[in-house]
């Protein structure tokens, strides 16, 4: 659990706090709602896997209190059934709902994002590695999103998205192909995501 949380914090610092003061990078990061929501989610996943019944019951109560606080105070809902890889970053908070989706590493989420599906559908959404979900983005249904995909602000993804694409619109359509937004950002090229 702690290694995964460190990877999440490192990813957030790298993308959003690298040019900030040491206080913001190393202290204030723990006061940001998105960071707290990710830590509570990781703690819940860890508790869910515990095999010691009494300890699990005690820690589950603590987790449920923390989760209720995150939901009510910040408007962020992430169930422990969601399988999210390392580098999970919530940059801005409020009105974020993530279902029990399968998500790769280095997911970046902005405010008002929904990842959801209906229980009658075959499977929850599947997102690859290095996915960026802009403010207001919605990923709905049994869709698969490939690696290195940018979903633009207020876009609604209703069908599969191949790797290395930028999609926008309602419903989302491919606007650019063969892009690697994360590599471009690291090298200082392209748009400022």
Backbone as numpy.savetxt, mean C-alpha at the origin, in Angstrom:
# Nx Ny Nz CAx CAy CAz Cx Cy Cz
8.74 -9.71 11.52 7.91 -8.52 11.52 8.79 -7.26 11.52
9.80 -7.22 12.37 10.61 -6.01 12.49 11.42 -5.74 11.22
11.90 -6.80 10.56 12.63 -6.61 9.30 11.72 -6.01 8.23
10.49 -6.50 8.19 9.54 -5.98 7.20 9.19 -4.53 7.49
8.98 -4.19 8.76 8.69 -2.80 9.12 9.88 -1.90 8.76
11.10 -2.37 9.03 12.28 -1.58 8.66 12.33 -1.35 7.15
11.99 -2.38 6.37 11.97 -2.24 4.90 10.90 -1.22 4.48
9.73 -1.25 5.14 8.68 -0.27 4.84 9.15 1.15 5.13
9.78 1.33 6.29 10.27 2.66 6.67 11.38 3.14 5.73
12.28 2.24 5.37 13.37 2.59 4.46 12.82 3.04 3.11
11.80 2.33 2.62 11.19 2.69 1.35 10.54 4.07 1.42
9.82 4.34 2.49 9.17 5.65 2.64 10.20 6.76 2.73
11.25 6.54 3.49 12.31 7.56 3.61 12.96 7.82 2.25
13.23 6.75 1.51 13.90 6.87 0.22 13.07 7.70 -0.76
11.76 7.48 -0.80 10.93 8.12 -1.80 10.37 9.47 -1.40
10.14 9.69 -0.10 9.44 10.90 0.28 10.16 11.75 1.31
11.17 11.22 1.98 11.80 11.98 3.05 13.31 12.12 2.88
13.85 11.74 1.76 15.30 11.74 1.59 15.91 13.14 1.68
15.17 14.16 1.32 15.71 15.52 1.35 15.27 16.30 2.59
14.66 15.61 3.52 14.18 16.26 4.74 15.25 16.18 5.83
15.01 16.90 6.92 15.96 16.90 8.04 15.94 15.55 8.75
16.96 15.30 9.56 17.04 14.04 10.30 15.83 13.88 11.22
15.31 14.96 11.75 14.16 14.88 12.66 12.94 14.33 11.92
12.68 14.83 10.74 11.52 14.36 9.97 11.74 12.92 9.52
12.95 12.59 9.04 13.24 11.25 8.56 13.20 10.20 9.67
13.74 10.53 10.85 13.94 9.51 11.86 13.01 9.60 13.07
12.32 10.72 13.23 11.43 10.86 14.38 9.98 11.07 13.92
9.77 12.10 13.13 8.40 12.42 12.73 7.76 11.33 11.88
8.56 10.54 11.19 8.00 9.46 10.36 7.10 8.55 11.19
7.43 8.36 12.47 6.62 7.50 13.34 5.34 8.16 13.81
5.18 9.43 13.53 3.97 10.15 13.91 3.02 10.33 12.73
3.45 9.92 11.55 2.60 10.06 10.36 1.55 8.96 10.34
0.29 9.32 10.04 -0.79 8.33 10.05 -0.54 7.14 9.13
0.01 7.38 7.95 0.27 6.27 7.03 1.28 5.28 7.59
2.32 5.79 8.25 3.32 4.93 8.86 2.71 4.12 9.99
1.92 4.77 10.83 1.27 4.06 11.94 0.34 2.97 11.42
-0.40 3.25 10.36 -1.31 2.26 9.79 -0.55 1.04 9.28
0.58 1.26 8.62 1.39 0.16 8.11 1.95 -0.67 9.27
2.43 0.00 10.32 2.97 -0.72 11.48 1.88 -1.55 12.15
0.70 -1.00 12.31 -0.41 -1.75 12.92 -0.77 -2.95 12.04
-0.81 -2.76 10.73 -1.08 -3.88 9.81 -0.04 -4.98 9.97
1.24 -4.61 9.97 2.32 -5.61 10.12 2.22 -6.33 11.46
1.91 -5.59 12.52 1.74 -6.20 13.84 0.59 -7.21 13.82
-0.52 -6.84 13.18 -1.67 -7.74 13.08 -1.34 -9.01 12.31
-0.59 -8.90 11.23 -0.17 -10.09 10.47 0.69 -11.00 11.34
1.58 -10.41 12.12 2.45 -11.19 12.99 1.64 -11.90 14.07
0.71 -11.17 14.69 -0.13 -11.76 15.73 -0.98 -12.89 15.16
-1.50 -12.70 13.95 -2.35 -13.70 13.32 -1.62 -15.03 13.12
-0.30 -14.99 13.00 0.49 -16.22 12.76 1.03 -16.85 14.04
0.81 -16.20 15.18 1.32 -16.74 16.44 0.70 -18.10 16.73
1.47 -18.98 17.37 1.01 -20.33 17.70 0.79 -20.53 19.20
1.07 -19.51 20.02 0.88 -19.60 21.47 -0.49 -19.02 21.79
-1.49 -19.86 22.13 -2.88 -19.39 22.24 -3.10 -18.21 23.20
-2.58 -18.28 24.42 -2.83 -17.22 25.38 -2.20 -15.90 24.93
-0.95 -15.97 24.48 -0.27 -14.77 23.97 -0.99 -14.20 22.77
-1.45 -15.09 21.89 -2.17 -14.64 20.70 -3.46 -13.90 21.09
-4.20 -14.42 22.08 -5.43 -13.76 22.50 -5.15 -12.37 23.08
-4.12 -12.27 23.90 -3.78 -10.97 24.50 -3.35 -9.97 23.44
-2.47 -10.41 22.55 -1.98 -9.50 21.51 -3.05 -9.18 20.47
-3.99 -10.09 20.25 -5.09 -9.82 19.33 -5.95 -8.68 19.86
-6.19 -8.68 21.16 -6.96 -7.58 21.76 -6.24 -6.25 21.56
-4.93 -6.24 21.76 -4.13 -5.03 21.55 -4.19 -4.60 20.09
-4.05 -5.57 19.18 -4.12 -5.27 17.75 -5.47 -4.68 17.37
-6.55 -5.27 17.86 -7.89 -4.78 17.51 -8.12 -3.35 18.00
-7.59 -3.02 19.17 -7.68 -1.64 19.65 -6.90 -0.69 18.75
-5.68 -1.10 18.39 -4.85 -0.26 17.51 -5.50 -0.12 16.13
-6.05 -1.20 15.61 -6.70 -1.16 14.30 -7.92 -0.24 14.34
-8.72 -0.34 15.41 -9.90 0.53 15.55 -9.47 1.99 15.58
-8.38 2.28 16.28 -7.87 3.66 16.32 -7.48 4.12 14.92
-6.76 3.29 14.18 -6.32 3.67 12.83 -7.52 3.89 11.91
-8.51 3.03 12.01 -9.70 3.17 11.15 -10.47 4.44 11.50
-10.71 4.66 12.79 -11.52 5.82 13.19 -10.77 7.15 13.07
-9.49 7.16 13.43 -8.74 8.42 13.42 -8.21 8.79 12.04
-7.81 7.79 11.25 -7.15 8.07 9.99 -7.93 7.63 8.76
-8.96 6.81 8.93 -9.74 6.34 7.79 -8.97 5.37 6.91
-8.14 4.52 7.52 -7.35 3.54 6.77 -7.73 2.15 7.25
-8.21 1.30 6.33 -8.60 -0.07 6.67 -7.75 -1.05 5.87
-7.00 -1.88 6.58 -6.18 -2.91 5.95 -6.35 -4.19 6.77
-7.02 -5.22 6.27 -7.20 -6.44 7.04 -5.91 -7.28 7.06
-5.80 -8.13 8.07 -4.61 -9.00 8.14 -4.61 -10.03 7.02
-5.74 -10.26 6.38 -5.79 -11.21 5.26 -5.10 -10.66 4.01
-4.91 -9.35 3.95 -4.18 -8.77 2.81 -2.73 -9.22 2.89
-2.19 -9.68 1.78 -0.80 -10.13 1.73 0.00 -9.08 0.96
0.72 -8.23 1.70 1.43 -7.10 1.11 2.92 -7.26 1.36
3.71 -7.19 0.30 5.16 -7.36 0.41 5.85 -6.19 1.07
7.17 -6.31 1.21 8.00 -5.27 1.84 7.94 -3.97 1.05
8.25 -2.88 1.74 8.28 -1.58 1.08 6.91 -0.94 0.92
5.93 -1.37 1.72 4.57 -0.83 1.67 4.59 0.58 2.26
4.14 1.56 1.47 4.17 2.96 1.90 2.81 3.61 1.66
2.26 4.19 2.72 1.08 5.04 2.60 1.58 6.46 2.79
1.58 7.23 1.71 2.16 8.57 1.79 1.19 9.57 2.42
0.01 9.67 1.88 -1.02 10.54 2.47 -2.11 9.63 3.02
-2.87 10.10 3.97 -3.86 9.23 4.59 -5.27 9.72 4.34
-6.22 8.92 4.76 -7.65 9.19 4.74 -8.34 8.43 3.61
-9.39 7.75 3.98 -10.26 7.04 3.03 -9.49 6.02 2.20
-8.70 5.19 2.86 -7.96 4.13 2.18 -8.55 2.79 2.59
-8.97 2.00 1.62 -9.51 0.67 1.88 -8.75 -0.33 1.03
-8.19 -1.34 1.68 -7.49 -2.41 0.97 -8.11 -3.72 1.41
-8.63 -4.49 0.46 -9.23 -5.78 0.78 -8.12 -6.83 0.96
-8.52 -8.09 1.05 -7.54 -9.16 1.23 -6.87 -9.51 -0.11
-6.21 -8.54 -0.68 -5.55 -8.66 -1.97 -4.16 -9.28 -1.83
-3.61 -9.73 -2.94 -2.24 -10.21 -3.03 -1.43 -9.09 -3.68
-0.46 -8.53 -2.93 0.27 -7.35 -3.40 1.76 -7.59 -3.24
2.53 -7.24 -4.25 3.98 -7.42 -4.23 4.70 -6.36 -3.41
5.98 -6.23 -3.65 6.81 -5.30 -2.89 6.72 -3.88 -3.45
7.05 -2.91 -2.58 7.18 -1.49 -2.94 5.89 -0.87 -3.47
4.79 -1.13 -2.80 3.52 -0.49 -3.13 3.49 0.89 -2.49
3.13 1.90 -3.29 2.96 3.26 -2.78 1.50 3.65 -2.97
0.87 4.08 -1.87 -0.55 4.42 -1.87 -0.73 5.86 -1.41
-1.55 6.61 -2.12 -1.93 7.95 -1.71 -3.36 7.93 -1.17
-3.91 9.09 -0.81 -5.21 9.16 -0.17 -6.35 8.74 -1.09
-7.45 8.31 -0.46 -8.69 7.93 -1.15 -8.53 6.76 -2.12
-7.64 5.84 -1.82 -7.42 4.67 -2.67 -8.26 3.51 -2.18
-8.85 2.78 -3.12 -9.61 1.57 -2.80 -9.06 0.42 -3.63
-8.77 -0.69 -2.96 -8.44 -1.95 -3.62 -9.48 -2.93 -3.11
-10.44 -3.31 -3.96 -11.54 -4.14 -3.47 -12.14 -5.04 -4.52
-12.98 -5.94 -4.05 -13.71 -6.86 -4.92 -14.92 -7.37 -4.16
-15.84 -7.98 -4.87 -17.01 -8.57 -4.25 -16.73 -10.03 -3.92
-17.26 -10.51 -2.84 -16.98 -11.88 -2.39 -17.35 -12.92 -3.44
-18.31 -12.67 -4.29 -18.71 -13.64 -5.30 -17.72 -13.76 -6.46
-16.79 -12.83 -6.55 -15.82 -12.86 -7.65 -14.76 -13.91 -7.37
-14.12 -14.43 -8.43 -13.21 -15.57 -8.26 -12.05 -15.34 -7.29
-11.49 -14.16 -7.29 -10.33 -13.90 -6.43 -10.18 -12.40 -6.21
-9.46 -12.03 -5.15 -9.21 -10.60 -4.92 -8.20 -10.06 -5.93
-8.05 -8.75 -6.01 -7.06 -8.17 -6.93 -5.65 -8.64 -6.61
-4.82 -8.69 -7.63 -3.41 -9.05 -7.48 -2.58 -7.94 -8.09
-1.69 -7.35 -7.28 -0.83 -6.27 -7.74 0.61 -6.75 -7.69
1.38 -6.42 -8.71 2.78 -6.82 -8.76 3.67 -5.93 -7.92
4.96 -5.99 -8.18 5.95 -5.18 -7.49 6.01 -3.78 -8.09
6.40 -2.80 -7.27 6.64 -1.43 -7.72 5.40 -0.79 -8.35
4.28 -0.88 -7.64 3.03 -0.30 -8.12 2.78 1.01 -7.37
2.37 2.03 -8.11 2.07 3.35 -7.57 0.60 3.62 -7.79
-0.15 3.88 -6.70 -1.57 4.19 -6.80 -1.78 5.65 -6.42
-2.09 6.49 -7.41 -2.28 7.91 -7.18 -3.54 8.19 -6.38
-3.67 9.43 -5.93 -4.81 9.84 -5.11 -6.13 9.53 -5.79
-7.01 8.87 -5.07 -8.33 8.56 -5.59 -8.40 7.35 -6.51
-7.30 6.64 -6.70 -7.29 5.48 -7.59 -8.13 4.35 -7.01
-8.79 3.60 -7.88 -9.60 2.45 -7.47 -9.18 1.25 -8.30
-8.94 0.13 -7.62 -8.64 -1.14 -8.28 -9.75 -2.08 -7.85
-10.62 -2.45 -8.77 -11.84 -3.16 -8.41 -11.99 -4.46 -9.19
-12.34 -5.52 -8.48 -12.62 -6.80 -9.10 -11.41 -7.71 -9.12
-11.56 -8.83 -9.79 -10.51 -9.85 -9.87 -9.49 -9.49 -10.95
-8.85 -8.34 -10.78 -7.90 -7.86 -11.78 -6.47 -8.18 -11.36
-5.60 -8.21 -12.35 -4.17 -8.40 -12.11 -3.44 -7.19 -12.66
-2.60 -6.60 -11.83 -1.78 -5.47 -12.24 -0.33 -5.94 -12.21
0.37 -5.75 -13.31 1.75 -6.21 -13.42 2.73 -5.35 -12.63
4.00 -5.69 -12.74 5.07 -4.95 -12.08 5.27 -3.59 -12.76
5.78 -2.63 -11.97 6.16 -1.30 -12.47 5.00 -0.57 -13.15
3.87 -0.54 -12.48 2.68 0.11 -13.03 2.34 1.35 -12.21
1.99 2.42 -12.91 1.49 3.64 -12.29 0.00 3.73 -12.62
-0.82 3.83 -11.57 -2.25 4.07 -11.75 -2.48 5.53 -11.39
-2.87 6.31 -12.37 -3.01 7.75 -12.19 -4.11 8.13 -11.22
-4.09 9.38 -10.76 -5.10 9.86 -9.82 -6.51 9.72 -10.37
-7.43 9.31 -9.49 -8.85 9.16 -9.80 -9.15 8.17 -10.92
-8.22 7.29 -11.21 -8.44 6.26 -12.23 -9.15 5.07 -11.61
-9.92 4.35 -12.43 -10.64 3.16 -11.97 -10.20 1.99 -12.82
-9.46 1.06 -12.20 -8.95 -0.11 -12.91 -9.97 -1.24 -12.77
-10.53 -1.67 -13.92 -11.54 -2.72 -13.95 -11.09 -3.94 -14.73
-9.93 -3.85 -15.38 -9.41 -4.98 -16.15 -7.90 -5.09 -15.94
-7.33 -6.20 -16.34 -5.91 -6.46 -16.11 -5.03 -5.39 -16.76
-3.88 -5.13 -16.11 -2.92 -4.15 -16.61 -1.58 -4.87 -16.77
-0.99 -4.83 -17.97 0.30 -5.50 -18.17 1.42 -4.76 -17.44
2.57 -5.39 -17.28 3.70 -4.73 -16.60 4.19 -3.50 -17.36
4.88 -2.61 -16.63 5.57 -1.46 -17.21 4.64 -0.52 -17.98
3.51 -0.19 -17.36 2.53 0.70 -18.00 2.11 1.81 -17.04
1.61 2.87 -17.63 0.92 3.92 -16.89 -0.51 3.92 -17.38
-1.46 3.84 -16.44 -2.88 3.83 -16.81 -3.58 5.00 -16.14
-4.58 5.53 -16.85 -5.37 6.65 -16.33 -6.77 6.57 -16.90
-7.69 7.21 -16.20 -9.04 7.35 -16.72 -10.06 6.49 -16.01
-11.33 6.68 -16.45 -12.44 5.92 -15.91 -13.22 5.35 -17.08
-13.12 4.07 -17.39 -12.20 3.10 -16.80 -10.76 3.36 -17.26
-9.82 2.85 -16.50 -8.40 3.11 -16.78 -7.99 2.49 -18.11
-7.24 3.31 -18.87 -6.69 2.87 -20.15 -5.18 3.10 -20.13
-4.46 2.33 -20.91 -3.01 2.46 -20.96 -2.65 3.76 -21.67
-1.87 4.59 -20.99 -1.42 5.86 -21.54 0.03 5.79 -22.02
0.81 4.93 -21.39 2.22 4.75 -21.79 2.62 3.31 -21.52
3.44 2.79 -22.42 3.95 1.42 -22.27 5.46 1.45 -22.09
5.97 0.32 -21.65 7.42 0.13 -21.47 8.02 1.25 -20.63
7.37 1.55 -19.54 7.89 2.53 -18.60 8.37 1.81 -17.35
9.32 2.39 -16.69 9.79 1.87 -15.41 9.87 3.08 -14.48
8.74 3.45 -13.92 8.64 4.68 -13.14 9.60 4.71 -11.97
9.83 3.55 -11.35 10.69 3.54 -10.18 12.16 3.80 -10.58
12.59 3.21 -11.65 13.96 3.43 -12.14 14.12 4.89 -12.57
13.13 5.43 -13.28 13.18 6.83 -13.71 13.27 7.77 -12.51
12.50 7.48 -11.48 12.51 8.33 -10.28 13.87 8.27 -9.60
14.45 7.07 -9.49 15.76 6.93 -8.86 16.84 7.70 -9.62
16.72 7.71 -10.92 17.74 8.36 -11.75 17.42 9.82 -12.02
16.32 10.34 -11.45 16.00 11.74 -11.59 15.38 12.11 -12.92
14.91 11.11 -13.67 14.26 11.39 -14.96 12.75 11.33 -14.81
12.07 11.85 -15.76 10.62 11.71 -15.80 9.88 12.61 -14.84
8.64 12.26 -14.62 7.76 13.09 -13.79 8.07 12.90 -12.32
7.68 13.87 -11.54 7.83 13.79 -10.09 6.56 13.16 -9.53
6.60 11.87 -9.23 5.43 11.13 -8.76 5.07 11.49 -7.35
